[in-house]
Amino acid sequence: MNSDIFGFLEVVERDQPKAWKKMKDKWGDIFPTCWVEVQVEQEILRTGMRTKSSMSGK
């Protein structure tokens, strides 16, 4: 769908204005080919709070 739902255009325009000036006319071609690396950190809180298994039926 080529939708910029995360606002990459605004980030590039704000943080890299010189690069943006070079690519703004081609953004529609450049954006769909961009790769994004996602890093996730998570923390599990309150493990073991459940005393009965959901599979026990009771």
N, C-alpha and C positions, 0 to 999 in steps of 0.2 A: 504494500500500500504506500510505501515511501513517505510515511508520516513522521515528522520530527516531534514525537510526543514528549521527548525529554528536553527539548529546547537547545539542541546542539548549535543551531544557527546563532542564537543569541550569545552563547558562550564563546564561540569562535570570534564573532564580531567584537565582543567586549574585550576578550583576553589576547587576541591576536589581530589587531586592526590592520596591520600591513598585509598579513596573509589573507585576511578577509577581502581586502580591496582587489587582490589578484583572483580570488575564486568566486566572488559573489555572482558574477554573470554565469558561472558554470555550476552553481550550487545544486541545481536540480539533477545534474549528472554525477557530481562528486558524492553527494550525501548517500545515495543508495549503495555505494560501493565501500563506505566506511566500515571498519571493524571496531567493535567496542569490547574492551576487556572489563569484566565485572568481577569484583572481589567482594566476598561476603564474609563477615565475621558475625558469629552468633554466640550467645551464651544461654544455656538452659538453666532456668531458675526453678527452684522448688521441685526437684525430681523426687519421686516416691510419695507424693502427696495423696495419691489414690490408694486406698486400702483394699479395694475389691477390683478384680479384673473385669473389664467390660465384656469379656467373653464368658464369664461365669453364669450369666443369665439371672443373677439375683440382684 
